[in-house]
Amino acid sequence: PAGERAALRGRIEADPARFLELLARAESDRAADPILLRRVDKGPGGALAETYAPPDLFALDGTGLPVSRTGHRLRRAAFAALREMDAAARAEGLSLLVSSSYRSYAYQEEVFARNVSQDGIERARMLSAEPGRSQHQLGTAIDFGSIDDSFAETAEGRWLSRNARRFGFSASYPRGMEGLTGYLWESWHYRYVGKAAAALEEEFFGGLQARMIAFMEVYR
């Protein structure tokens, strides 16, 4: 939209050096890891192949991180960032419970089918991603805590809202942005995008991950 483009232009013009610095760092991170900022959503080109699985998934079992069950896995960069973020939260007496992490295409088929059965196809599409269109298949997305709206009002939910970007995570589905993201608000869902991209998103894209990733997709 024209208004958002004007707002972005205004923020860039207010501090072009900072914008270019963060953009260069985010582009360097993406060059090293092309899937890091891959757009995964409902739009054209936003689907991952059924066969896609990250090559560097790391099991969280035995790492000391709080997990809801055995079997959670993340890509190694996301795991390292989560471990750093977990230590910072623990220092403040908080526990960032990992309730969902990597999901295969097949697992997402089950999740989506269950939501369709419970809520019907239209609402299911607002509540969960269709197979191939889930950020969880990237191995860099995490659901924390209760996986419901109550999480936003917990100490952990408030802490993540304030601090996650310092560690390279950002909220994928903010409140009131259903028209942009295609999904209802999920206060518990964070995606690892790297520290540079997370800062770029916060400082220049209004804290909207979808806008930042769309920009990075066309910036080459």
C-alpha positions as CSV (number, residue, x, y, z in Angstrom):
1,P,0.0,0.0,0.0
2,A,1.1,3.6,-0.8
3,G,0.9,4.7,2.9
4,E,3.2,1.9,4.0
5,R,5.7,2.5,1.3
6,A,5.7,6.2,2.2
7,A,6.3,5.3,5.9
8,L,9.1,3.0,5.0
9,R,10.7,5.6,2.8
10,G,10.4,8.1,5.6
11,R,12.2,5.8,8.1
12,I,14.9,5.1,5.6
13,E,15.5,8.7,4.8
14,A,15.7,9.5,8.5
15,D,18.6,7.2,9.0
16,P,19.9,5.8,5.7
17,A,23.2,4.7,7.1
18,R,21.6,2.5,9.7
19,F,19.2,1.0,7.1
20,L,22.0,0.1,4.7
21,E,24.1,-1.3,7.6
22,L,21.3,-3.7,8.7
23,L,20.4,-4.5,5.1
24,A,24.0,-5.4,4.3
25,R,24.2,-7.6,7.4
26,A,20.9,-9.3,6.6
27,E,21.9,-9.9,3.0
28,S,25.2,-11.4,4.2
29,D,23.3,-13.8,6.6
30,R,21.1,-14.8,3.7
31,A,24.0,-15.4,1.3
32,A,25.5,-17.7,3.9
33,D,22.1,-19.5,4.4
34,P,19.6,-18.9,1.5
35,I,16.7,-20.6,3.4
36,L,17.0,-18.3,6.4
37,L,14.7,-15.6,5.0
38,R,12.7,-17.9,2.7
39,R,9.1,-16.6,2.3
40,V,6.7,-19.3,3.5
41,D,3.0,-18.2,3.4
42,K,-0.3,-18.5,1.5
43,G,0.9,-16.5,-1.5
44,P,2.2,-17.6,-4.9
45,G,5.7,-19.1,-4.4
46,G,5.2,-19.4,-0.7
47,A,5.1,-23.2,-0.5
48,L,7.9,-25.6,0.4
49,A,8.3,-28.9,-1.4
50,E,6.8,-31.9,0.2
51,T,10.3,-33.4,0.3
52,Y,12.0,-30.4,1.9
53,A,13.6,-31.0,5.3
54,P,16.5,-28.9,6.7
55,P,19.8,-30.7,6.6
56,D,21.0,-29.6,10.0
57,L,18.2,-30.3,12.4
58,F,19.4,-30.6,16.0
59,A,17.5,-32.5,18.7
60,L,16.6,-30.5,21.8
61,D,16.5,-33.6,24.0
62,G,19.2,-33.5,26.7
63,T,20.2,-29.9,26.0
64,G,18.6,-28.5,29.3
65,L,16.1,-26.4,27.4
66,P,12.6,-26.6,28.7
67,V,10.5,-28.7,26.3
68,S,6.9,-30.0,26.3
69,R,7.9,-33.5,25.1
70,T,10.8,-35.4,23.6
71,G,11.6,-35.1,19.9
72,H,11.7,-31.4,19.3
73,R,14.2,-30.3,16.7
74,L,15.5,-27.0,15.3
75,R,18.1,-26.0,12.8
76,R,21.5,-25.4,14.5
77,A,21.5,-21.6,14.1
78,A,18.0,-21.4,15.6
79,F,19.0,-23.7,18.4
80,A,22.1,-21.6,19.2
81,A,20.0,-18.5,19.3
82,L,17.3,-20.1,21.4
83,R,19.9,-21.3,23.9
84,E,21.3,-17.8,24.3
85,M,17.7,-16.4,24.7
86,D,16.8,-19.1,27.2
87,A,19.8,-18.2,29.3
88,A,18.8,-14.5,29.4
89,A,15.2,-15.5,30.3
90,R,16.4,-17.9,33.0
91,A,18.5,-15.1,34.5
92,E,15.2,-13.2,35.1
93,G,13.5,-16.3,36.6
94,L,11.5,-17.2,33.4
95,S,11.1,-20.5,31.5
96,L,10.6,-20.4,27.7
97,L,8.9,-23.7,27.2
98,V,9.3,-25.1,23.7
99,S,5.9,-26.6,22.7
100,S,6.4,-27.0,19.0
101,S,9.4,-26.7,16.6
102,Y,10.2,-28.4,13.3
103,R,7.3,-30.1,11.6
104,S,7.6,-32.2,8.5
105,Y,5.2,-31.8,5.6
106,A,3.5,-35.0,6.6
107,Y,3.1,-33.9,10.2
108,Q,1.6,-30.6,9.0
109,E,-0.9,-32.5,7.0
110,E,-2.1,-34.1,10.2
111,V,-2.3,-30.8,12.0
112,F,-4.2,-29.1,9.2
113,A,-6.6,-32.1,8.8
114,R,-7.3,-32.1,12.5
115,N,-8.2,-28.4,12.5
116,V,-10.4,-28.9,9.4
117,S,-12.2,-31.7,11.3
118,Q,-12.7,-29.5,14.4
119,D,-13.4,-26.1,12.9
120,G,-14.2,-26.4,9.2
121,I,-12.0,-25.5,6.2
122,E,-12.3,-21.7,6.3
123,R,-11.4,-21.3,10.0
124,A,-8.8,-24.0,9.7
125,R,-7.0,-21.9,7.1
126,M,-6.9,-19.0,9.6
127,L,-5.7,-21.2,12.5
128,S,-3.0,-23.2,10.8
129,A,-1.0,-23.5,7.6
130,E,-1.7,-26.0,4.9
131,P,1.0,-28.6,4.2
132,G,4.1,-27.0,2.7
133,R,3.1,-23.5,3.9
134,S,4.1,-23.8,7.5
135,Q,7.1,-21.9,8.8
136,H,7.7,-24.9,11.1
137,Q,8.8,-26.9,8.1
138,L,11.8,-24.5,7.9
139,G,13.1,-25.7,11.2
140,T,13.4,-22.2,12.5
141,A,10.0,-21.5,14.0
142,I,9.0,-22.2,17.6
143,D,5.7,-22.2,19.4
144,F,6.2,-21.3,23.1
145,G,4.2,-22.1,26.2
146,S,0.4,-22.8,26.1
147,I,0.0,-22.2,22.3
148,D,-3.1,-20.1,23.0
149,D,-4.0,-16.4,23.5
150,S,-3.4,-16.6,27.3
151,F,0.4,-16.8,26.5
152,A,0.5,-13.1,25.7
153,E,-0.3,-12.2,29.3
154,T,2.2,-14.5,30.9
155,A,5.6,-13.2,32.1
156,E,7.3,-15.2,29.4
157,G,5.0,-13.9,26.7
158,R,5.6,-10.3,27.7
159,W,9.4,-10.9,27.9
160,L,9.5,-12.4,24.4
161,S,7.5,-9.5,23.0
162,R,10.1,-7.1,24.4
163,N,13.3,-9.2,23.9
164,A,13.1,-11.9,21.2
165,R,14.5,-9.6,18.5
166,R,17.7,-9.2,20.4
167,F,18.4,-12.9,19.8
168,G,17.2,-12.9,16.1
169,F,13.6,-14.1,16.6
170,S,10.5,-12.2,15.6
171,A,6.7,-12.8,16.0
172,S,5.3,-14.0,12.7
173,Y,1.6,-13.3,13.2
174,P,1.0,-10.1,15.2
175,R,-2.3,-9.0,16.6
176,G,-4.5,-7.1,14.1
177,M,-2.4,-8.2,11.0
178,E,-4.7,-11.0,9.8
179,G,-5.1,-9.2,6.5
180,L,-1.4,-9.2,6.0
181,T,-0.4,-12.6,7.3
182,G,-3.5,-14.6,6.5
183,Y,-3.6,-16.0,10.1
184,L,-5.1,-15.1,13.4
185,W,-2.9,-13.5,16.0
186,E,-0.4,-16.0,17.5
187,S,1.5,-14.5,20.4
188,W,3.4,-17.7,20.9
189,H,4.8,-18.2,17.4
190,Y,8.3,-16.9,16.7
191,R,10.6,-17.4,13.8
192,Y,14.4,-17.2,13.8
193,V,15.5,-14.7,11.1
194,G,18.9,-13.7,12.4
195,K,19.8,-10.6,14.5
196,A,20.3,-8.3,11.6
197,A,17.0,-9.1,9.9
198,A,15.1,-8.9,13.2
199,A,16.6,-5.4,13.8
200,L,15.8,-4.4,10.3
201,E,12.2,-5.5,10.8
202,E,11.8,-3.6,14.0
203,E,13.4,-0.4,13.0
204,F,12.2,0.0,9.4
205,F,9.3,-2.3,8.8
206,G,7.1,-1.5,11.7
207,G,7.9,-4.8,13.4
208,L,6.2,-6.8,10.6
209,Q,8.1,-9.8,9.7
210,A,6.0,-10.4,6.6
211,R,6.8,-7.0,5.2
212,M,10.5,-7.4,5.9
213,I,10.7,-10.8,4.2
214,A,8.7,-9.6,1.2
215,F,11.2,-6.8,0.8
216,M,14.2,-9.1,1.1
217,E,12.7,-11.4,-1.5
218,V,12.7,-8.7,-4.1
219,Y,16.0,-7.1,-3.0
220,R,18.9,-8.8,-4.8
